């Protein structure tokens, strides 16, 4: 990931410029396999606007000067290719992976936690970063230049001390651990987002409920859909597909059992929801305020093809407050 020749000529000897180069060389790409990282680095992506915001007087520098921390991590997003672009680049791929830099500014250091969730690992798991030899690191250039500016001491970059080639090798020897590195995301509880997700997830779980039972020795599934009418009527509507009389005793028995199951399910979901909300409310108020006050920047590059920009970062961080895709006007 490079910057334009004009920008490099103007700032190339600046210590902040060198720190940015180090950050882009060492930042960990979350949600990206080794081949994807190789693809990113073989094309001339230009992300001068990230450099610009990190330089003295830039947007991110303003947060540092206010005593806030700037945490940086990266991911990749697909840029779809036209046939003409494939021919120009000499590739048969349908897309290129474009590097995206995420900057989270906060009044305090962010937790060194990772979240894991994927098709292969559907249950959300929270873990310390150090378990995967990852962490929020102070850039080396920042450590050597703290005497010039205490602001740079509050820069943090997500790094991993395990070589990418070693991680790739886990695909053959320890697939579960490989998926941990590939799908790990920096985790944080931002109370306003967490409460929304907790309530939304509970609502979704109760919006469609399936009930499995045996009818004449055969397994049958009945479903209640919110907005589809009373449970009794929905069960009767499904009677025919199971070869049952909608007014018969078997359907009445199923309605009674399904109604009881719905009551149990609703109680369990609400209990789980209330416990999760209580856990958020128990976070110290100052931490809640600081985490709710996070400001997110999402930096898209320019490069060999155009990249569509999107505000979402991930489930835990929500949407970026600022999406930056070009140099700011002086």
SULMOWO-V569316 format. One record per pair of residues at least 24 apart in sequence whose C-alpha atoms are under 8 Angstrom apart, sorted by the first residue. I is the first residue (numbers start at 1). J is the second residue. Records with the same first field share a line. If there is no record, write none. Layout:
I: J / J
This chain:
1: 40 / 41 / 43 / 44 / 45 / 46 / 47 / 99
2: 44 / 45 / 46 / 47 / 48
3: 45 / 46 / 47 / 48 / 51
4: 46 / 48
7: 48
15: 141 / 145
16: 54 / 55 / 56 / 141
17: 51 / 55
18: 141
19: 139 / 140 / 141 / 142
20: 51 / 54
22: 139 / 140 / 141
23: 139 / 157
26: 159
27: 72 / 73 / 74 / 157 / 158 / 159
28: 73 / 74 / 75 / 158 / 159 / 160
29: 73 / 74 / 75 / 76
30: 73 / 74 / 75 / 76 / 181 / 182 / 183 / 184 / 185
31: 75 / 76 / 181 / 182 / 183 / 184 / 185
32: 75 / 76 / 182 / 183
33: 168 / 182
34: 164 / 165 / 167 / 168
36: 97
39: 96 / 97
40: 96 / 97 / 98 / 99
43: 303 / 304
44: 303 / 304
45: 98 / 99 / 301 / 302 / 303 / 304
46: 301 / 302 / 303
47: 299 / 300 / 301 / 302 / 326
48: 326 / 327
49: 299 / 324 / 325 / 326 / 327 / 328
50: 101 / 299
52: 327 / 328
60: 105
61: 151
63: 105
64: 151 / 152 / 154 / 155
65: 151
67: 107 / 151 / 154
68: 105 / 106 / 107 / 108 / 154
69: 104 / 105 / 106 / 107 / 108 / 109 / 154 / 155 / 156
70: 103 / 104 / 105 / 106 / 154 / 155 / 156
71: 103 / 104 / 105 / 110 / 136 / 155 / 156 / 157 / 158
72: 101 / 102 / 103 / 104 / 155 / 156 / 157 / 158
73: 101 / 102 / 103 / 157 / 158
74: 99 / 100 / 101 / 102
75: 99 / 100 / 101 / 102
76: 100
78: 307
79: 305 / 306 / 307 / 308
80: 307
81: 305
85: 305
98: 300 / 301 / 307
99: 300 / 301
100: 298 / 299 / 300 / 301
101: 298 / 299 / 300
102: 296 / 297 / 298 / 299 / 313
103: 296 / 297 / 298
104: 294 / 295 / 296 / 297
105: 294 / 295 / 296
106: 290 / 291 / 293 / 294 / 295
107: 290 / 293 / 294
108: 290
110: 188
111: 187 / 188
112: 136 / 186 / 187
113: 186 / 187 / 188
114: 184 / 185 / 186 / 187
115: 184 / 185 / 186 / 187
116: 180 / 183 / 184 / 185
117: 183 / 184
118: 183
120: 179
126: 187
132: 160 / 162 / 181
133: 160 / 161 / 162
134: 158 / 159 / 160 / 161
135: 159 / 160
187: 316 / 317
188: 316 / 317
189: 280 / 291 / 316
190: 288 / 291 / 292 / 316 / 317
191: 280 / 288 / 291 / 292
192: 292
193: 316 / 317 / 318
194: 280 / 316
195: 277 / 280
198: 273 / 276 / 277
199: 273
202: 269 / 270 / 273
205: 269
206: 266 / 269
209: 262
211: 258 / 261
213: 254
215: 250
231: 255 / 259
295: 320 / 321
296: 320 / 321 / 322
297: 321 / 322 / 323 / 324
298: 322 / 323 / 324
299: 323 / 324 / 325
300: 324 / 325 / 326
301: 325 / 326
302: 326
